Amino acid sequence: MKYTLREARMLRDKTITEISEFLGVTRATYMKWENDSGLIRVSVAKKIADYLDMDIKNIFF
């Protein structure tokens, strides 16, 4: 099953603050990614997938 970035984060019970701090980005930057108004580099997408313990193929970025 595929999840949006927001759905994947919520499924793993993570907050925007937790994941943005892990990634070293501002909350605003992460929120742009969730709202599809920012481009995510592959390396960052991989970090997000690893942090959420999900296969990168199962998340829409």
Backbone torsions as a table, in degrees:
resi	resn	phi	psi	omega
1	MET	NA	142.0	179.0
2	LYS	-101.9	144.5	-178.8
3	TYR	-126.6	149.1	169.5
4	THR	-70.1	166.3	179.2
5	LEU	-59.5	-42.4	178.6
6	ARG	-63.8	-46.0	179.6
7	GLU	-60.2	-42.1	179.9
8	ALA	-63.4	-43.3	179.1
9	ARG	-63.1	-45.1	-178.2
10	MET	-68.7	-35.6	177.5
11	LEU	-59.5	-35.0	-179.7
12	ARG	-92.4	6.6	176.3
13	ASP	57.8	45.8	178.2
14	LYS	-110.7	146.7	177.4
15	THR	-93.0	163.6	175.8
16	ILE	-60.8	-40.1	179.7
17	THR	-61.8	-46.1	-179.1
18	GLU	-59.9	-48.2	-175.5
19	ILE	-73.5	-36.1	178.9
20	SER	-67.5	-37.6	176.8
21	GLU	-65.7	-41.7	177.5
22	PHE	-59.1	-41.0	-177.6
23	LEU	-81.2	-15.4	-178.8
24	GLY	75.3	32.1	177.8
25	VAL	-123.3	165.5	177.8
26	THR	-74.4	159.5	175.5
27	ARG	-58.9	-39.0	-178.9
28	ALA	-61.5	-41.9	178.6
29	THR	-63.0	-47.4	-179.9
30	TYR	-62.7	-40.9	180.0
31	MET	-63.6	-34.2	175.3
32	LYS	-61.8	-42.0	179.1
33	TRP	-63.0	-42.5	179.4
34	GLU	-65.8	-32.9	-178.1
35	ASN	-91.2	9.3	175.0
36	ASP	64.1	27.7	177.7
37	SER	-110.8	12.9	177.5
38	GLY	-140.8	149.3	178.8
39	LEU	-88.9	138.3	179.6
40	ILE	-109.0	127.8	176.1
41	ARG	-69.1	153.3	-178.4
42	VAL	-58.7	-39.9	-179.3
43	SER	-62.6	-36.8	178.6
44	VAL	-73.1	-40.6	177.7
45	ALA	-59.1	-40.7	178.6
46	LYS	-64.0	-42.0	177.8
47	LYS	-61.7	-41.7	179.6
48	ILE	-63.6	-46.9	179.9
49	ALA	-60.4	-43.4	178.3
50	ASP	-63.2	-44.1	-179.8
51	TYR	-61.3	-38.7	-179.4
52	LEU	-85.8	-0.8	-179.7
53	ASP	55.3	49.4	179.9
54	MET	-131.9	155.6	174.0
55	ASP	-72.8	134.0	-178.4
56	ILE	-57.4	-27.5	-180.0
57	LYS	-69.6	-16.1	-176.6
58	ASN	-96.1	6.1	-180.0
59	ILE	-122.1	130.0	173.0
60	PHE	-81.4	122.3	178.1
61	PHE	-107.5	NA	NA
